[in-house]
């Protein structure tokens, strides 16, 4: 599987990096970390960039990268966290960065796209933007915690969220216990 991962400048950048760390080694990853996400990384503690031979990292200003072209075949894209700025841009077709351009390409090519908007509460404009994108086939999947056990740790809750994203993207995992 070829997966495009966009990490934008919202709180939760660390969850995006954890998502990358938990990806199976057979997933080919094309990752873009926005300039705002790099700033957010400075404020979130204990953050380390994952290192893997199946990851390619691009600068968000590299609009000519392979993932900016529809002729470069990928299977899916996820933007996590998805800032409200990025959400607004992609909902109206603005493609001025590599992340927004890669999204535009994935949308026109009808590829599987997941957005993990990170904001609370959502205002009406944000909800309209999410509804518009959902109606175009984009999966809107905010990082919503599951409370399945009183003894559940934050790490287990994060694994549940990431596992739900893996499910949506068709990536096999054992990050949470499934109901039988």
ABEGO torsion letter per residue (X at the ends): XBBBBBBBBBBGAAAAAAAAAABBAABBBBBBBBAAAAAAAAABBGBBBBBBAABBBBBAABAABAAABAABBBABBBBOBBBAAAAAAAAAGBBABAAAAAAAAAAAAGBBBBBBBBBOBBBAAAAAAAAAAAAAGBBBBBBBBBBABAABBAAAAAAAAAAAAAAAAGBBBAABBBBX
